[in-house]
């Protein structure tokens, strides 16, 4: 019996290539900048009258911290 198109298994070959030096440098600079900005955002004085700004700063700093750490850890693979 002949195989149909849906029965064939497709194999995808992914080469294990490392990113070049420029890409690694840019990603590491972005990762360090995001991680430092996550802590640096708390150095800017906030207005006490608006407590929701603290919640916004918390969410933004957590996002920047996680993004920066992801940029730094992806380079170790």
Secondary structure, DSSP 8 states (H G I E B T S, - for coil): ----TTTS------------HHHHHHHHHHHHHHHHHHHHTTTS---TT-THHHHHHHHHHHHHHHHHHHHHHHTT-
